[in-house]
Amino acid sequence: MHGSRTETIAPGSRSRSRSWLSIVALAFLAAPAMAQDGIGSAPSNAQDRRFGSGWDCMLGYRLERGVCVELSIPANAHPTGRSYGSGWACRRGYREVRGTACEEVVVPENAFLEVSGLSWACERGFSKQLDRCVEIDLPENAFLSERNTGSGWECDRGHVARAGACIPIPVPENAYLTNAVYGAAWRCERGFIESGGRCDPVPVPPNAFLDDRAHGSGWRCRRGFGARHNACVRIELPENAHLDRSGNRWQCDRGFQVSEGGKCVLTR
């Protein structure tokens, strides 16, 4: 057709054009990636790494899309240098508020800032009540406790806490204090047994010895003797029998069993 013009592009020329465009695109995409990894040309507010090659953003800056962007750090905070989180932390004695500010931890009178720097505790001799420290009212015969809960005090040895006071513990004759927080406040001496709030001597029969177990008669028969009522009777061993582990009973030898007559007979 007159006036029209058709241009023919050689196949090789089109291939070279596409290859050139691919190289440009790869270079464009690679540049940010290299910057993100801290290699290549360093942007503003960056510094060489202390170890190895490459660079990192200066303290107070964070890498974003290949650029070191200044962090928005509130008052009473410092940069952490971490690539995650807010990038800053509150100074000791301040608490983070809604991720945007640092609020001072108000320490009341007679208190101190705890190790974490995020809270406070009362000095010795004071207890925490809401937002203040109140002096502990120490009763007579008591001392300050190291526990963080409760009244803040404990009774001296020989006394028990009742109605905010330390009352002496009545210890009977031949007994001693246990110092137990729970359970019996006193216990009978060896050779005595508790009976009706007092400590009576243990009546040890012949062929027996004192037994320190908390329950029972307070005595135990010697080996070869068995308890019968309040006495220790010698054990008569039948044939083919022996004393058991306790030494106060008997059992048949291996291969034998007790018969109705109390003898040891062969097992069938």
Secondary structure, 3 states (H helix, E strand, C coil): CCCCCCCCCCHHHHHHHHHHHHHHHHHHHHHHHHHHCCCCCCCCCEEECCCCCCEEECCCEEEECCEEEECCCCCCEEECCCCCCCCEEECCCEEEECCCEEEECCCCCCEEECCCCCCEEECCCEEEECCEEEECCCCCCEEECCCCCCCCEEECCCEEEECCEEEECCCCCCEEECCCCCCCCEEECCCEEEECCEEEECCCCCCEEECCCCCCCCEEECCCEEEECCEEEECCCCCCEEECCCCCCEEECCCEEECCCCCEEECC
